[in-house]
Amino acid sequence: MPLVSPMDIALALAEEAARQGEAPVGAVVVEAGAVLAAERNSMKALGDPTAHAEMLAIRAALAKRGTGRLDGCDLYVTLEPCAMCAGAIAHVRLRRIYFGAEDTKAGAVENGIRLFAQPSCHHAPEVIGGLGAGRSEAMLRQFFRSLRS
């Protein structure tokens, strides 16, 4: 049986989100190789514009860990985080983030405001972009193409 990576889990969650009419984004928080939380976009389902996959995964991981921090943890997400999610990532002090597709319009890590590079940012995680980018980009293109048809 093949091992499933955290990004594979995030991509599967993104596919589930798309099937539910949500933008296809999935996120997984990992600590010492174990999955603490795995969530997908749920803004429509919850009627909550803050219910991004990253925010939901961070909240679930914090609840499971029982602390206000996720230091030593890594986040895998299928799309470059927005400013809101990047702010949360800094506040909980995630060690590292891996993301799939770049978001040239709303991304805030390698695009846009580049929050972690700002002098006012109190914590900057290590960032590795492009992991699973091909699948993430294809899912996003298909999802938004279907909305326009």
N, C-alpha and C positions, 0 to 999 in steps of 0.2 A: 504494500500500500504506500503510495507516494506521500511524503510529508507535505503539509499545507502551510504555506508561509502566511505571516500576518497580512501581507499585501493581497494574497489570494483571498483571504477572508474579507478584506475591505472591498475588493472587486466584486465578490459574490453579493455583499450587502448593497453595493451600488446597483447591481443588476436588479436586486429585489426592490430597491427604491424606485427604479424606473418602471418596473411592473406595477407599482402602486401609484404611478403618476407624479412621483417626486423627482427632482433633479438627481441624477445617478451619482451619488457620493456616498462612500462608506468610510468608516474610520475605526481603527483598532488601537487600544492602548495596551502595551506589553511591559511587563516587569520581569526581569531575569528569565526571559524566554517564555513566560506564561502569559496568556491573554487575561487581562484584568477586565476589559470591557470591549464590546464590539457593537457599533451602532451604524445606522444609516440616516440619511436626511429624512426628516419627518415633519417639515413645516406645515404642509397641507393637512396631514393626519391629525396633528396636535393643534392646528390653528395658531402656531407660534413661530414668528419669523426668526427667532433665535434657535430653533430646533435643528441646527446644522449637525451633521454627523459628528464633527469634532466636538462640539459643545456637549452633545448627549453622551459621547464616549468619555469625555473628561468628567462629567458629573457622575456617571456610573462608576468610573474608576476611583474617584474620590470617595464615594459612598462605600465601595468595597474595601478600600484601603483604610478608611476611617481617619484620614488626615486632610489637611487643607493644601497639601502639596503632592506633586507627582515626580519629585526629584528621583533620578535614577530610572525613570520610565521613558519609553519611546512611543511615539505616535506614528501610525501608518495611516495615510489618508490618500484617497484617489485623486484629489484635486488640491492644488495650492490653496492654503487657507486664506480667507478674507481677513480684513482688519479686525473684526470682532473676534474671530477664532484665534488669530495671531496674538491678540491681546490676552486672551484666556491662556494660551500656551505659555506666554511669558509669566503670567501671574502664578500659574501652578508649577512653574519651573521644570517643565519637561526637559529631559536630557537631550533628546534628539527627535527630529521629525523627518519622516520619509514621505514624499508626496509623489503622485503620479503625474498628472497633466498640469502644465502651467496654466494660470488664469491671467491672461494679459489685461482683462477688463476689471476684475474685482480682486485679484490676488494681492496680497500684502506682504509676501515673503521675498520673492525674487522679482516681483513686479510691483507697480503702484508705489505705495508709501515705504515699502521695505522696512517694516516696523522694527525688525531685530537689528537693523543697522543705525537706528536713530539713537542719538546720545541720551534721550530720555527713557529708553527701554532699559529696564532694570535687570532683565535676564534674556540672554539670547541663546537658544538651543543650537546645537549643530544641525544643519539642514542638508538633506540629500534629496535632490529632485530627480525626477525622471524614472523612478521605480514603477514599472507597470504602466508607463505613460501611453504606450500604443493602445492597450485595451481601454484605459480610462478615456483617452481622447475619442476613440471610436464610439464608445457608449454615449459620451456627451454630444458628439455630432449627431448621432442617430436620434437621441432624445429630443434635441432642439429642432432637428429637421422635421420630426413627427408633429411637433407643436405648430410648425408653420404650414403644414399641409392641410 
